Amino acid sequence: MKAIYVICSIALMFVYAGCKQDHAETTPATDSPAPAETVQTAEKQQDSRSVAEGHDYNFLTDKILIFNAVVGASEDEKAPRKNDWIHLMKDGTYMAGRAKDQTHTGQWSYEHNTQTLFLRPDTQNYKMSEWKVMATDKVIVWVGTATYGDNAIQIQLLKSESIPQ
């Protein structure tokens, strides 16, 4: 029984020390910041505004994403995606199409903590979808979630400078 009290006391000391340290880091200094600190602070404020106004996920927005392979979809769903592409823009909108033709537009959002991409088309002809995202420099893989019934589907996308012809 005494062991429980000792363990709880030690845990409380760590929690208290962690809280105390966070408080010290967030307490503003009374001295005026040096010029270099002022510049860094201004840059951080500008970066936070740009993220709030749009998205800052370059791994999704830097190039056009070309559908390369689809796993788990029915044969009817695989064939139409052969030359499909999607271009996610930094302002939270996207354009999608097949070969040189644009088929639709929409909005997208990305939840960083869960690595989940949400696509909401502007037209009723395309359904909303939600995807877990895995990415490298050249390839992105989307794994469907159960939210909109895409949990059996995985899509491999390649990054490209231009849409497929």
C-alpha positions as CSV (number, residue, x, y, z in Angstrom):
1,M,0.0,0.0,0.0
2,K,2.9,2.3,0.8
3,A,4.3,1.7,-2.7
4,I,1.2,3.2,-4.3
5,Y,1.7,6.4,-2.3
6,V,5.3,6.6,-3.2
7,I,4.5,6.1,-7.0
8,C,1.8,8.7,-6.9
9,S,4.1,11.1,-5.1
10,I,6.8,10.7,-7.7
11,A,4.3,11.0,-10.6
12,L,2.9,14.3,-9.0
13,M,6.4,15.7,-8.7
14,F,7.0,15.0,-12.4
15,V,3.7,16.6,-13.4
16,Y,4.4,19.6,-11.2
17,A,8.0,20.0,-12.6
18,G,6.6,19.8,-16.1
19,C,4.0,22.4,-15.4
20,K,6.5,24.7,-13.7
21,Q,8.9,24.4,-16.7
22,D,6.1,25.2,-19.2
23,H,5.1,28.3,-17.2
24,A,8.7,29.5,-17.2
25,E,8.9,29.1,-20.9
26,T,5.7,31.1,-21.6
27,T,6.4,33.9,-19.1
28,P,7.3,37.0,-21.2
29,A,10.7,38.7,-20.4
30,T,10.6,42.3,-19.3
31,D,13.6,43.3,-21.4
32,S,12.9,44.3,-25.0
33,P,13.8,41.7,-27.5
34,A,17.0,41.9,-29.6
35,P,16.5,42.9,-33.3
36,A,17.1,39.3,-34.5
37,E,14.4,38.1,-32.1
38,T,12.0,40.7,-33.4
39,V,12.5,39.5,-37.0
40,Q,12.0,35.9,-36.0
41,T,8.8,36.7,-34.0
42,A,7.5,38.6,-37.0
43,E,8.2,35.7,-39.3
44,K,6.5,33.3,-37.0
45,Q,3.4,35.5,-36.8
46,Q,3.3,35.7,-40.6
47,D,3.7,31.9,-40.9
48,S,0.8,31.3,-38.5
49,R,-1.4,33.7,-40.5
50,S,-0.7,31.9,-43.7
51,V,-1.5,28.5,-42.2
52,A,-4.7,29.9,-40.8
53,E,-5.7,31.4,-44.1
54,G,-5.0,28.3,-46.1
55,H,-2.9,25.1,-46.0
56,D,0.8,24.7,-45.6
57,Y,1.1,21.1,-46.7
58,N,3.7,21.3,-49.5
59,F,3.9,17.5,-49.8
60,L,0.3,17.6,-51.1
61,T,0.3,20.9,-53.0
62,D,3.7,21.1,-54.7
63,K,2.7,19.0,-57.7
64,I,-0.2,17.5,-59.6
65,L,-1.0,14.0,-58.3
66,I,-1.6,11.4,-61.0
67,F,-3.5,8.2,-60.1
68,N,-1.1,5.3,-60.8
69,A,-2.7,2.3,-59.2
70,V,-5.9,1.4,-57.3
71,V,-6.1,-1.6,-55.0
72,G,-9.3,-3.0,-53.5
73,A,-11.8,-1.3,-55.8
74,S,-14.2,-3.1,-58.1
75,E,-13.3,-3.4,-61.8
76,D,-15.7,-0.6,-62.6
77,E,-13.9,1.8,-60.3
78,K,-10.4,0.9,-61.4
79,A,-10.8,1.6,-65.1
80,P,-12.1,5.2,-64.9
81,R,-9.1,6.2,-62.7
82,K,-6.5,5.2,-65.3
83,N,-5.6,8.8,-66.4
84,D,-7.2,10.6,-63.5
85,W,-5.4,13.4,-61.7
86,I,-6.0,15.8,-58.8
87,H,-4.3,19.1,-58.1
88,L,-4.6,20.3,-54.5
89,M,-4.1,24.0,-54.1
90,K,-2.7,25.8,-51.1
91,D,-5.9,27.8,-50.6
92,G,-7.9,24.6,-49.8
93,T,-9.5,24.1,-53.2
94,Y,-8.7,21.4,-55.8
95,M,-9.2,20.6,-59.4
96,A,-9.5,17.1,-60.7
97,G,-9.8,15.5,-64.1
98,R,-9.1,12.8,-66.6
99,A,-6.3,13.1,-69.1
100,K,-6.4,16.7,-70.4
101,D,-10.0,17.4,-69.3
102,Q,-10.9,18.9,-65.9
103,T,-13.9,17.0,-64.5
104,H,-14.7,18.8,-61.3
105,T,-13.5,21.1,-58.5
106,G,-13.9,21.1,-54.8
107,Q,-12.4,21.8,-51.4
108,W,-10.0,19.8,-49.3
109,S,-8.7,19.8,-45.8
110,Y,-6.0,17.8,-44.1
111,E,-5.9,16.9,-40.4
112,H,-2.2,16.8,-39.5
113,N,-2.6,14.8,-36.2
114,T,-4.5,11.9,-37.9
115,Q,-2.9,12.3,-41.3
116,T,-6.3,12.4,-42.9
117,L,-7.3,14.1,-46.1
118,F,-10.9,15.1,-46.7
119,L,-12.2,15.8,-50.2
120,R,-15.5,17.6,-50.8
121,P,-16.4,18.0,-54.5
122,D,-18.4,21.0,-55.6
123,T,-20.8,18.8,-57.7
124,Q,-23.1,16.0,-56.7
125,N,-21.7,13.8,-59.5
126,Y,-18.7,12.9,-57.2
127,K,-18.9,11.8,-53.6
128,M,-17.1,13.1,-50.6
129,S,-14.2,11.0,-49.5
130,E,-11.7,10.7,-46.6
131,W,-8.2,9.2,-46.9
132,K,-5.3,8.3,-44.6
133,V,-2.2,9.7,-46.3
134,M,1.3,8.2,-46.5
135,A,3.9,10.2,-48.5
136,T,7.4,10.2,-49.9
137,D,9.0,12.8,-52.2
138,K,7.6,11.1,-55.4
139,V,4.7,8.9,-54.3
140,I,1.7,9.4,-52.2
141,V,-0.6,6.6,-51.0
142,W,-4.2,7.2,-49.9
143,V,-5.9,4.5,-47.9
144,G,-9.7,4.9,-47.7
145,T,-11.5,5.3,-44.4
146,A,-14.9,3.8,-43.4
147,T,-16.4,7.3,-43.1
148,Y,-17.6,7.3,-46.8
149,G,-17.2,3.6,-47.5
150,D,-13.8,3.7,-49.1
151,N,-12.1,1.6,-46.5
152,A,-11.3,-1.2,-48.9
153,I,-9.5,1.1,-51.4
154,Q,-5.9,2.1,-51.6
155,I,-4.7,4.6,-54.3
156,Q,-1.1,5.2,-55.3
157,L,-0.5,8.6,-56.8
158,L,2.6,9.9,-58.5
159,K,3.7,13.5,-58.4
160,S,4.0,15.2,-61.7
161,E,4.7,18.7,-63.1
162,S,1.8,18.3,-65.7
163,I,-1.4,16.5,-66.2
164,P,-1.5,13.2,-68.2
165,Q,-2.2,13.5,-71.9
